[in-house]
Amino acid sequence: MKSKYTFFIVLMSFFTFSMQAQEIANPYGLTTQVKTKYGTLEGTFDTRTKIASFKGVPFALPPVGALRWREPMDPKPWSGVLQAKKFGPKAIQAPLFGDMGFRSNGMSEDCLYLNIWSPNPKSTAKLPVLVYFYGGGFMAGDGSEPRYDGEVIAQKGIVTVTVNYRLGLLGFFSHPELTKESPHKVSGNQGLLDQNASLKWVKENIENFGGDPNRVTIAGESAGSMSVSAQMASPLSKNLIHGAVGESGAWIGSGLGPVTLKDAEKVGLTFGEKAGAKSLKELRDIPTLDLYQKMLEPGMPRFSACIDGYFISKTLPEIFANKEQAMVPLLLGWNSEEMNYKSMTKGQPITTENYAAAVKDLYKENADKILSLYPGKSAEEAEQSATDLAGDRFIGFSTWKWFDMHRKNSQNPVYRYYFAKPRPEMIIKGVQAALAGGVVKADPNAPKQAAPKGAVHSADIEYFMGNLSTNLTYGWTPDDHKTSKDMQEYLANFIKTGNPNGGKLTNWPAAGQEAQPELIILDANPRVVKGTKDARYELLDSIILKK
């Protein structure tokens, strides 16, 4: 049986954007220095954009050697001036997703770096702060990706931070020996603890970059969004954040949710056995490349975060029901085509019969209930329902559950969106759409794919962050730029005030306690509608979480 890592590599191929090239010096840049708790950093001030950037800033000790798989530790102070003009290395990962382009300085276990874009490091105004966590299924991603670039949002008066965290085997490995040696008697959540360490660093240092440590909003997409929900729930982080933004994903009701520490340790023991290592020391002695290759071998397990009793002690539904989460404003939503209908029919043509059979296979005695809310009485209706159900199963339901828990168990405003702007046609030849919003090299002999009818998974990132121009695959239109402008303004307003509204934007109401609370549809024509499809999520709730 092939490992899931290998499956994804084959599925996504090794296609990536041309942005993989090494970053070059900014010809319009002047040097600028900032003092931190750990020493002086030298970054770049762009004379065109008026934004200062500091890249590759260490926020923890390199987790290498004896520190492999340990909780992050504070970085050591340095003497002199540390250059912060290029991105640090990205975390160890396989080339899984075709929509990822990197500007990182290679790949290494030594990956715990963050990047800062500031409108004015000398400001005494204490500007609001955005900390963004990348997505990638907790297996891939990097803070250097152009779609996360913080310069545009920084131009709106916001200090913007992207953060690297450990992934996969190195970020979520658990083992009884690792738990025993931990000062907190935990293992398995290293990647999430990395995020927490970055928030502590921001709390201690962001004022030196013009930011307000008491006005920090965290955001992320997909696994990054799941991370936001987890940080909201963790007692270690909840007092470090003052607002939260979730784009397509929550740490609940999905395949990427936490397992028990005991189960996570069993997975770690299995990996050790398959890797031929009898102890944690032997595992730590394996060179990085050899460890990476072992991770990709057929039959190797996948690693999950866990309920460890330190970062988190309960499931998210329990934490939110007990009102133990961060009591902060929340803005969240998901996209209109998070997953293609073909994932439901396993590649078979979409017919009423094939769709009904797929539903019955998945939901057994609950199939009729599913079909009543995701009907397929015609081929066209079946295609739309299969698309909706596939997306809800993948990520829509989990995000809705997070939304529903926070609105019912806090006094803070919750703003829900539905992103519905399809990407325009591709202008780069020889590629085609693939899993999770990415692209792969096209098969010239295969029939031409139909363009997605909705907004695919991850498509919202570039719109929210103002980075359409960094994605050269698509021929962006005036409608795309208008949509992006509106979404940037909503995001910036929320970061500044906890409310997305302002100016001439369509008013976006906070969700109330009523049935079918309102949401905004984000496209070239933003509009507010009732949540008439919430019955679907309530049904999935009763099935998935077995109420």
N, C-alpha and C positions, 0 to 999 in steps of 0.2 A: 504493500500500500504506500503510495507516495505521500510525503508529508504535505501539510497545508502550505508550508513555505514554498516547496517546489511547485505545487499546483499554481500558486499565484504567480510565480516567476514565469512559468510556461504561459499562463493566461495573459499576462500583461506584457510579455516580452521584455526586451531590454531597451525599448524606445524611451527616450526622454527628450525634453526640449534642449535646444542649443545653448540654454543659459547655464549649462554645466561648466562652461569655460571659467577660468580663473578670473576673479575680479581684478580690474586694473585701477591704478591710482586716479582719483578724481582731478581732472585738469582745472576745475574751478574751485578746488578746495584749499582752505587755509587751516593750519593746525590750531587746535584749541585744547586747553587742559582743564581737567576737573579733578579735585581731590575727593577720594572716597575714604571709608573707614580703613581700607587695606593698603592704600597708596594712591599715587597720582596716575591718572589715565590721560593719554593724548589721543584725541580723535580728530575729526575733520569737520570744518564748517563750510557748507556749500554756499558760495556767494550768490548763486542764482536763486535757490529755494529758501535761503536764510535758515536752514536747518542744520544743527550740529548732530553728528552721528558718532557713536562709540560702539565698535563691533568687536566681538570676541572677548567680552569682559568675563573673567572667571568669577563665578559666584559660589564655587565649592572646590575642594581639593580634587585633583584628578582621581577618579575611581579606578585605579589601576593597581596591579600587583596584589599586595595583601588587602587593598581596599576594593578589589573587584567584588561586586554584589553587596558592599556595605552601604548603610545609610550615608547620605551626603554629609560632608563635614565642612566647616567654614574654611575658606581659602586662607593661605598664609599671607601675611603682609609682605609687600615687596619694597625695596629701596629704589630710588631713582624714578624714572618715568616709564610706565608700561604702554607700549604702542597698542592702540585699539582702533586700527584703521582697516582691518579685514576680518571677515567672519572666521570663527573658529571651526574646528573639525565637526562634522556631523556624527551622530551616534551610529554605532555599528548596525547595519541593516542591509537587506537584500534589495535589489532594484525591482520593487514590486509594482509601482503605480506609474503609468505613463503621463500623468499630469504633474509630476514633480520635477522641477528644475532646481538645481542647487548652485549656490555661489560659495559654498563652504570650502574651507582649506583642508580638503581631504576627508578621511573618515577614520575615527579612532575611538578607543575606549575613553580616552581623555577628551570628553565632549561637553562638559558642563560649563557652557558659556552662554551669555545673553547679549542682546544688542539693543541699543537705546537710540532713539531719535528725539531730539529736544528742540522746541522752538527758540529757547533761550536758557542755556544752563546758568546764566548769571541772574535769572529772574528771581525776584523776591515775592512774586505774586502767588507762588505755590500753585502751579497748574495741575489740572486733573491728569491721572495716569491710566493708561491702558496696558495691561499685560496679556499677551496673546499666546495661547498654546496651540501648536500645530496638530493636525490630524494625520491619519495614516494607519488606523487600526492598531495602534500601539506597537506597530512593527516597522514603520517607516515615517519619514518626515524630517524637517529641519527648520530652524528659525531663519535660515538664510534664503528660503524660497522666495522668489520675487513677488508672488501673490500675497505674501504676508508683509512686504516691505512697509515700514512705518512712516515713511516721509510724508505721504499725502495726509494722513490723519494728524501727524505732528503739525502740519501747516494750519490746522484748525485750532491750534492752541492746546494740544494734548501731548504730553510726554508719552511716547509709545515704546513698548518693550516686547521683543520676542525672545523666547526661552527654549534652549535645548534641554531635553530630558532623555534618559536612557530608555531603550526600546527592547521588546522581545526578550530573548534569553538573558541579556544583561540588565534589562529594566524590571523584569518580573519573575526572576528565578527565585524559587524558595527551596530550602533544604533544612533538615533537622539540625545539622551542625551550624548552619548559618544563623538559624533562630537562636541556638544556644549561645553563640558568641556575641550576639547583638546586645547592646546595653539596654535595649527595650524588649528583648526576647521576641523579635519579629523578623520576618523575611518575606520577600515577594512583592513589595510595593515600592521598590527603589525608584522607578520612574515617577510615581506620584509624589514621593518624598523629595525628589529633585525639584519638582514644581513648587512644593512647599518651601524648599530652601531658597528658591529664586524670589518668592514672595517675602521671605524674611530679609533677603538682601535688599530688595526694593524698599522695604520699610526702613531699613537702616541708612540707605544711601541715596534714594531718589531725590531728596531735597537738594542735594548738591548738583542735580541736573535740571533744577527748576521745577521739580514735581512736588506734589503734596502727598506725603505718605498716608494721609488720612482720607484720600479721595482716589482709591485704587479700584478700578473695574477690571475684572478678569473676563477673557473671552476665548473662544475656540470653536473649531468646526470638526464634526465627526468625532474621532477619538479625543480631539481637543475640547469639544463640547462635553463629552463624557467626563473629561478631566475637570471641567468647570463645575459640573454637578457634584463630582466627588470632593473637590476642594470646598464647596459650599457646605458639604455634609461633615467634613473632617473637623474635629475639635482643634487640630493643629493649625488650620488655615482660616477658619471661619471669621476670626477676629482680625484678619489681615486684609480683608476685602470689604468693599463698600458698594459694589454693584456687580452684576454678572450678566454675561451675554452667551447664550447657547445657540449654535447653528447646527441643527441636525444631529442630535445624539444626546443620550443620558445614560448614566451608569446603572441602568435598571431595565429589566425585561428584554435584554438583548444578549447575544452570544458573547459580548465583551464585558459582561458584568462580573462582579467578584465571586470567587469561590471561597470555601473555608480554608483556613491556614493549613489544616491537616491534609486536605485534598491537594493544595498547592505543593506541600512538601512531598507528597507521593509522586507528583509529576517530576519534581526535581530529582528524586531518587531514581526514577525511571530513566531520565536523561543521563544521569551519572553512570548507570549500568550500561546503557547503550554506547556511551562515550568511552567506556573502558576505564573509568575512574572510580576508585574505591573510597575516596574521601574528598572532602571539600578542598584540602590542600592540593590533591592531585588535579582537581578541576581548575584550581587557580594557576597551576603550573602549565596548563595547556596554553601555548601561544595564541594570540588573537586570531590569526588566520586559520589555524587548525581548529579553534573553537567555532569560528564562523562556518567552516566547511562541515563540521560535525552537526551544527544546527540545521543545515540544509539536507542532511542525509535522509533517505526514505525511512519513514516510521518514527521519526523524532517527534516528540510531543510539542504542543503549543502552550505557551505560558500565559497565565492569567493573573490579574490582581486578586487580592484576597482580603477577607475580613480578618485583620491581624490583631485587633485589640489595642492598637496604638494609633495608626493613621485613621483607622475606622473600626468601630466595634459592632456595628449593626448594619442591616441592609438600609438602603436609602428610604424605602417606604416606612420603615420603623423610625428612622431619624426624623423624617419630615412629619410623620403622624404625631410624634412626641414634641414637635416644634423645637428641635435641637439644632436645626440648620442655621446657617448665616442668615440673619434677618435683613436682607438687602433687596433693593429693586432688581427685578429680573426681566430681561428682554430675550425672547427665544422664539424659534420656529423651525420650519423644515421646508423642503422643496417639493414641487409638484410631480417630479419624476425621479424620486430617490433611487429607484431600481426599475429595470426594464421588465416588461411582462414576460419575457422569455425565461426569466428565472423561475417563474411559476410553472410554465409548460415544459420546462427542460429542453427547450429548443424546438419543440413540436409546434406545428402551425396553430395559430389561435383560432379555435372553433368553440362553439358553445359546449360541445361534447368534451373536448380536451380540457377546457377550463374547468368544467364541473367535475371531471375525473380528478384533476389536480387538487381541487378544493377538498373533495371527499378523501383523497389519500392523505392530505395533511391534517384534516380536522375531524375525521371519523364521525362520531355521533354529533358533533357540532357543525357539520358541513351545511346543513339546511339554514342554520342561523347565520352563518357567514354569507351564504348565497343570497339571503334576504337583504343584506346590507351592501354586499358587493355583487350585484346581480350580473348575469351573463345570458340574457335572453336572445341576444343577437351577437354576431361576431364582433361588431363594433363595440357593443356594450361590454362584451367579455374582455376585449383588449384593454379597455379603459379600467375595468374593475380589476383585472389581473395586474395592471400597472400600479393601481392604487394599493392593492393588497400586498404586492411585492414590496413596495416602498414602506408601507406601514409595518410589515413584518421586520424589515431591515432596520428601520430607524424612526419612522414617523410615530409609532405607538410609544416608544420609550421617551421621546421628546415630549409628547402630549402628557404622559404620566407625570413627568417632572413638572410641567406647567400646572397640571391639575393639583398636584400635591402642594406646591408652594402657594398657589392662590387660595387654597382652602385652609392652609395652616400657617399663614403669616398675615400681617397687616400691611405688608409692603406691596407696591404696585407691580403687576405682572403684565407685560405687553407681549402679545402673540402675533407672529407673522406667518404668511404662507407665500414663499417666493415662487413666482410663476413665470418669469421671463425666460423663454428658451434662448440658448445661445444662437447667434447667427451662423451662417454657413462657414465651414472651414475654408480657408484660403491657402493653407499649406497642403500640397499634394502628397499623395502616397501614405496618408494616415487615415484612420477611422476611429470612431468612438469605441470605447471599451468600458470595463468595469469601473464603478465608483467615479465617474466623471472624467476619466482619463482618456488617452488615445494610445493606439498601438500602430505599428506598421501595417498597412493594408495589404491584403492578399489580392494581387492584380487579377486573379482568376475567379475570385468570389463575386457574387452579385452585389451591386451597390447597396449599402445599408440605407434604410429610411432614416431621416433625421429625427431626433427625439422631439416629441410633441410638447414636452414640458421642460422645466428646469431640472437638470440632472444633479446628482449628488456632487457637492463641492463647488458647483458653479457660482454660488452666492459669494464666495470669498473675495474674488476680485472686484465685485460690485461694491461690497461693504467697505473694503479697504482702499478703493480708488485706484486699483492697479490693473484695469483692463489692458492698458498699453503694454504691460509686461508679457501678456499671452499673445503671441504672434500667430497662433493657430487659427484664430477666428477673425472674420471681417466685421469688426464692431461698427454698429450703426448709430445714428443720432438717438434712437430710442434706447439703445444700450447705455449710452453715456448719460442720458436723462435719468434712467433708472438708477444708475450708479450714483449720480449726484444726489438724488433724493435719499438713497440708502446711506450714503456717507453722512448726510446731515442728520438723519434720524440717529445714527450711531453716535455721532459727535455730541449731539444734544443729550443723549442718554448718559454718556460718560461724564458730561459736565454737571448734569442736574438730576439724574435718575429719572428723567422724563424725556422721551424722544421728540416731543413736539416743539415747534417754534417756527417763526417766520411764516412763509407762505405754504408750508408743507400741509398736506391733507392731515386733518386731526386723527391721531391714533389713540383710541381710548384704552385705558387699562381694563383688563378683564375683571368682571364682577363675580359675585358668588352665584349668579343665576345659571340655569341650564342654558346651554348653547351661548357661552360668553363670546363677545365680539373679538374679531381679529382683523388684521389688515392684510390685503393681498398686495404684494409688492411686485410691480412690473412698471411699464411706462405710464400706466394710469392707476396709481395707488387708490384703493377704495376699501372701505370698511364693510364687513359682512358679519352676519351671525354664524356661529360655529355649528352649522346644521349637520355636519358630518361627525360630530362628537359621539354619536351613538355607536359608530364603528369602533372607536377607541374604548368605549365602555364595554362593548362586547369582548374585544381582545383582552381587556383588563381581566374580565371574569374567566377567560380561558387561560391566558398566559400566566397570570399571577395566582390563579386558582383561589379566588376569594371565597 
